[in-house]
Amino acid sequence: MAFKQDDPLTSMSASELTDRLARREVSAEEAARAHLDRIITLDGKVSAFVALLRGEALETARRIDERRARGEDVGPLGGLPVTVKENLDFEGQPVTLGIVARKDKIARRDATVVRGLRRAGAVILGRTNVPQLMLSHETRNPVYGVTSNVFSRDHAPGGSSGGEASAIAAGMSPLGVGTDIGGSIRVPAAWSGICGFKPTLDRLSNRGSNGALPGQESIRSQCGPMARHVRDLVLFLRSVDPSSMGADDPLVPPLPFGDPSTIDASKLRVGYYVDDGLVTPSSAVGRAVMEAARALRDRGLDVRPFSLPRMREGIGLYFALMSADGGETAFGQLAGTPIEPTLAPLKRMASLPDAVRGVLVRGLRAAGEERPSWVLSNVGEKSVAELWRATLAARNYRLEVIEAMRQSQVDVLLCPAHATPAVPHTLSAQFTLAGSYSMLFNLLQFPAGVVPVATVRPSEADRLGTPQDRFDKIARQVDKKSAGLPVGVQLAAAPFQDEKALAAM
């Protein structure tokens, strides 16, 4: 059988393809076959997929075509091919999180967001790869292997929704669902040249979304869409009915997503910053933010410099809360099973005894490694009282940031999604701090999204200045190999102001 790699249906936006399906200019089966064929011909180079649901997808597509021919309502996505991340429950399929010992853990029902896609008429093509435990900005694990960046097989696509990002960037899927607890939608979008959006916490259901830290409620993961165009993110958000989700998941408010195109963008006030004071961004990343600021200003938006208060303290709280059990919950799942090498430094850092941690903190500081010393001082096991204090501090910090935006009359924030473009494989192991730009909005529970803006110029592949510590040294290695890679920018808004962030995107 011959497979078509370059079928024009695979280059269409999700919105255009949905319109053509509704007009019956293309059938759901044709759209599904085009994308399935592209997966078969291309995924061997990328390894985005962990399961290809060819038979099920084609049968679903045929049923939709038959219902549409009878004049029945087939839903707002009627026949659109989509993909979903491996950590989302999918009836009859394993949810491994990249852990060998979980290969037989079969989901008994669909995650609520998967149910929402089915109700909306989507055709689910397959499930995509994740990092082990989903605690890395690389997508690699001992179960399914390594996923590569579509722009360079030597680079990671981001994580933990890296499989989704690569599938969409390669035209193997027009629309997908990821999850995000520390930039896990936004960093892959930025590194892979696509769009991604993390809504306000619980505005989309997270029931059936699995993660490394079950029971950790201070910073929670959030489902969200990924696509090549912002209008496709909006299509997803307006098609997956929050009212139906609320019937299945009482945490979801019955608040439909509005149409961002109805917002008068010229009345939006955008505050931007290039550097959060933790890891200085690459030249190309800083340029992308400034180009985006100019583009928004040229469209009539009020764009002004703005810095969030106490960003360093906010990121310190993120690390403190995420590691409060000393890594027991996450890394306990790896007992007797292989651990991905990129996770080993995180495991060691989280589980250090307090006495050893104190010695290392002082030693790093004396050696001029101030930022690694600071990170190490924030991670690690906490008492219940310490956890409660950190949780209260995070709540108060959210209110402080919202008030600072209100006082400055800022509606939308513009900043990097990550300090650098995509990292070469395995280089992220001790570079977690560079993701602080995205992590902050998980702590704040803000809606935030990423859009592609630029590519790295050869002249920007040489980081200036003398390295001060290991983070600078890693950043320099990343930059040297970054020419030609995509760069995205991040836009965020206060909780339940998702439509304003999307309008600016």
N, C-alpha and C positions, 0 to 999 in steps of 0.2 A: 504493500500500500504506500502511495506517495503522500507525503505531508507537505502542506503549504506553510512555509516559514513567514512569508511576507504578505499575508492576506491583509488587505486594507482595513478589515474589521478590527484587527488588533491594534491599529494605530489611532482609532477613534477614541474620543473622550467617552466616559461613561454616560454623560448627558446626551451626547449626539447619538450614541448607540441606542440608548433608551428611546429617544424620539423616533429613530428609524424602526425600531421594533414596534412601537405603538402605531406607526403608520403602515405597518406590514410591508415595508420595503425590504426587510430582512427577517428571517425567521429566527426564533430562539435556538433552534437546532443548528442553524448555520453559524450563529454567533458563538455557540458553545464549541462546535467543531473547530472553528477557526482558532480559538484560544487553546483548546486542547492540543491541536496539531502543533501550535507554536511551542507549547510546553514540552512536547515530546522531542522537538528538534533542537530546542535551546537550553533546556534545564540541565542537561549534562555538563554545560559549561559554567553554570551558576549554582546549582544545587539548592534552589529555593524551596522545593517541595518535599514534604515528608510523606504525603499521600495524594495520589491523583485519583479522583472519583469519577472516572470517565463514564462508566456504565450508568451510574446513578445520575450524573449530570445530564447525559443525553436523554435518559428517560424523563427526567423532570422537564427538560426543554420541549420534548415532544408533547407532553401533557399540556404545557402552557400554550403551545401552538394550536392544539386542538380546542382548548377552551377559548382562545382568542377568536378562532374561526367561527365558534358558536356565538360570539358576541358577549361572552362572559367577562367580568372584571378580573383581570389577572394581576392586579396590584400595580403600584407606581413604578416598580422596577421590572415589571413583567418580562421575564426572559433574559435579564442582564446577567452575564457571567461575573461571578465574584469569587474571592478567596478569603480564608479565615486563618488566623494564627493557631498554632498547635496547642496552646495552653487553654483554649476555649473548649468546653465540653461539647462533644459531637457524638451523638448516639451511635454506639457500636464501634467507635474508634478509640485508640489509646490516647491518654494524655500523659506524656512522659516527662515534660519539662527538661528533656535531654538527659534523663537519669535512667540508666540501664535497668535498675531494679523496678522501675515503673512501667516497663513495656507491656505488662499484662493488666494494667489499670485501665479498664474499659469504661467509658462514660455510658451511663444508663439513660441519659436524656440530653437534649441540646441545651447549651447556654441560652439564656433569654435573648441575647443579641442575635444568636443564630436563628432562633425561632422567629425573631422580628424580620430577619432577612427572608426567611421562607414565606412568611405572611405577605411580605411586600412583592413576592414573585421572583426573587433572585434565583439564579441557577448556580449552585456552589460547585466550583470546579475541583477544589482540593484544599489541603491544609499545608501551612508553611512553617519553615524551620525557626527554631529559637535557640538562644544560648542555654547552656546547662544552668538550671535554677533561675534563668532569666535575670541574672545579676551582672551582665556584662554588656558593653557596647560593641562587642563582636558577636557573631552568630555561629557558634561551633559547639558541638557536644559529641560524646562518645556513641550516641545512638544513631544519629543521622549525618554526622560529619560536619563539614565546613561550608558555609554559604559565602559566596564571593560578591563583591561589588560589581555591578554591571559595567561601570566605567573602567575598572581595572581589577583583574583577577588577583592581583597582589594585595588588594586592599579589602578591608571589612566593609559590609554594607551598613554597619550600625547594629544596634540591638536595644531591646530584645526583639523588636518586630522586624528584624533584618530580613527574614525570609519573605515577608510581605513586601518590604521595600524593593527587594530585588525582583520579585515576580512582577510588580507593577512597573518598575523602571524598564524592564525588558519587554514590556508589551504582552506578557503572559497572562495578565489580569488587568482589567480597567479600574477595579475598585476592590478594596479589601478592608478587613477589620484587624486592628492591632490593640495592644494594651500598653499602658504607660504608668510606671511608678517612679521613674527617674530619667525621663527623656526617651522612653522606650518606643514611642511613636515618632517623636520630633527629631531625635538624632538620626535614626535611619532615613527619615525624609530628607534631612539636610545633606546627608552624605550620599544619597542616591539620586538627588535631583528631582524629587517629587514633592507632593504636598501631604501634610498630615495634620490631624487636629485632635487634641485632648480636650473634651468638653469639661464643663463644671462637674465636680465630683457628684456621681449618681444621676446626672441628667440623662445618661444612658445607663441601662442596667449592667451591673457587674456580676450578677448571679451566674454561676457556672464558669467564671473566669478564675483560673488557678494560678497561684504564685508561690514563691519560695517561702513566704512568711505568713502562713495562715494564722489568723488570730491577732496579727499586728494591725491595729486600727488607727494609729496616730497618723500614718501616711499610707494612703490606700491607692491601689492601682485603679486606672480608669480606662474603659474601652473607648475606642474612637476610630474614625475612618481614615483611610489612606488612599490617595489617588494621584493622577498626574495633573489635575486641575482643581482649583478651589471650588468651582461650581459643582464638581462631582462630590466633594465633601458635603456641600449643602444639599445636594440631591439625596445622599444617604441619610443625613440628619432629618430631613423633612419627610422621608419615606418610611423610616422605621418608627412606628407609632409609639410615643411615650405612654399614651393612655393604656394600650395593650400591655406594654412592658410593666406598667404600674400594677396591673392586675396579677402579674406573675411575680413581681418584686416590689414589695411595699416601700422600699427605699427610694423608688423613682417618683419624683413629683409629676403629676399629670400636666406637664407644661410643654406644649408643642414648640418646636423650633420655628422661629419666625423667618421671614425671607430677608437676608442681609441686603439684597438689592434695593429694598424700600427705604433703607437708612440713607439719609443725606450725608454722604461721607465728608462733604466740605465742612460739616459742623463737628466732626470728630477732632479731638485734641490728642495728639500723639506725643508721648515723651520717649526719648530714645537714650540709650547708653551703649557704649562700645565695650567697656571693660568693667567687670564686676569686682576687680581688685584681687582676684584669686589666681587665675592663669591668664596672662595677657594673650589676647586673641591673635591669630595669624593675620598677616597683612591683608590677605584676601578676605578674611572674615570681617575685619574692620571696614574694609572698602565696601563690602556688600551691605553692611548696615547703613553706611553713609549714602550709598546709591539708593537704597530703599527710602531713606529719609527724604532725599531730594525728589524721588518719584512721587511720594505722597504729597510733598509740598507743592509740586507742580500740578497735582490734581486738586489743589485748593484746600488741603487739610492744614490745620494748625499744627506744625511740627516743631518741637522744642527740646533742648537737652534736659534730661531728668535722671536723677539717680535714686534708686530705692534706698530707704534707710537701712543701715546695718546689714548689708548683704552678707558680709562675712559671718556675722553671728547667726543669720538665718541658715546658711549652709552648714554651720556647725551643729545646729539643731537637727537638720536633716540627717547628718551622719550619726548623731547621738541616738535619735529615735530608731533609725533603721537597724542599728547594731545593739540595741538595748539588752538582748538576751545573750550577748556574747557569741552570736553565730550558731547557737545550739539548734534552733528551729530549721534554719536553711541547711546547714552542713550536716546535721544529724541525718538528713535524708540520703546522704551520700555514703553512709556506713556500708562497707562491703562492696562498693561499686566504684568504678573509675571516676576520678575527678579531673575535670578539664584544667590544663595547666594555667590558663588565664585566670582561674578562680583561686589558685593556691595562695597568692599573696593576700587576697582579701580574707581567706579563711584564717591564715596565720595572724593577721592584724586584729581580727574581731575576737579571737579566742585567747589572746595573751592574758596571763594573770596580771593583776593590778601592779604588783611589785616590779615585774619585768617591764611592763608598759612604762612605768615611771622612769626607770633607768634608761630605756630607749628614747623616751621623749627628751630627757635631758641631754643624752648623747647626741641625738640628731640636732638639737638646738645649738650645742657647742660646736658642731661641725659645720654650722652655717646652713643646715637643712631646716629652715624655719617652717616652711609650709608642710613638709612631711611630718615634722614634729607636731604641728597644730592639728593635722588630720588625725594622727595617732592618739592625741590627747582627747579627741572627741568620740572616737569609736570605742566599743567595748561594753562589757556587761554593766548594767545599772541596777541598783536596788529599786524596789517598787516606788519608794519615796522619790528617788532621783528621776525615775521614769515619769511620775506624775508631774514633777516640777518642770521637766522638759516639755511635756505635753501642754501644760498651762502656758509656758513661754512661747510655744509655737502658736497657740490660739491668740495670745496677746500680740504676737508679731504680725499675724494676718491682719488684725484690726489696725495695727499701726501703719502697715503698708496701704491699706484701703483708705485710711484717713489722710495719709500723705498725698495720695493720688487725688483725693477729693479737694484738699486744700490747694493743690496746684492745678486743679481743673484738668486733670489728665484722664482721658477715657481709655486709651490703648497704649501699651508699652511695646517698644521695638528694641530688639537686642539680638545678640548671637544666639544660636541654638547650642553651640559647642565651641570651645576655644579654637578648634582646628577643623580643617576638612577631614575626610576619612583617614583612619590610621591604617598602616600596613598590618597584615595579619600578625597576631600575638602581641602587638605593641601596646595594647590597652591595659595590660595586666596591672601596671602601677600608675595609670594615668586617669584614674577615676575622677579626680578633682576637676579635670578639664570639662566634665559634664555639668558643672555647677550652674551654668546658665539655664539649663532646663530643669535641673533638680529643684531649684528655688520655687518654681511654679507648682510642683507637686506638694511641697510643704505648704504653700499658700492656698492650694486647692483652686487655683485660677484656671479658667479655660485658656488654652494656648495652642497656637498652630505654627506651622513652618511652610514657607514658600521658597522655591528656588529663585535665586537672583543673579548669580554670576558663576564663572569658572575661574580657577586659579591660573593666573598668568605665570609664565616661566620666571619672570623677574620677581615674583612674590614667593618663590620657593626657597628663599634664603632668609632665615630669621635673623634679625639684627640683635646686637647686644651680647653681653657676656652671660652665659648660663649661671644662675645663682644656685640651683639645686636640681634634683632629678627631674622635676616637672619641666623645667626649661630645656633640659637635655633631650627629653622625650619629644617635646614640642618641636625642637630643632630637627630631629630625625623625621618627624611627620611632615614638616614643611618641605624638607629636601625632596621628598617623593610625591609632592602634591600637585604638580603642574597638570592642568587639564581636568582636575576633579571638580565636581559641582560644589557650590556653596549656597546654603539657604539662610534665611533670616527668620527670627521668631517674633510673633506678635501675640500679646496676651491682654486680657482684660479682667476686671473684677468678677467675682462669682455671679453667675446667671446673666452676664453681659456677653455671652458667647457670640451673639449676632454682630456686636460691634467689632470684636476681633476678626470675625470672618469678613465683615465689610471692608476692613482695612487690608486684610489679606488679598 
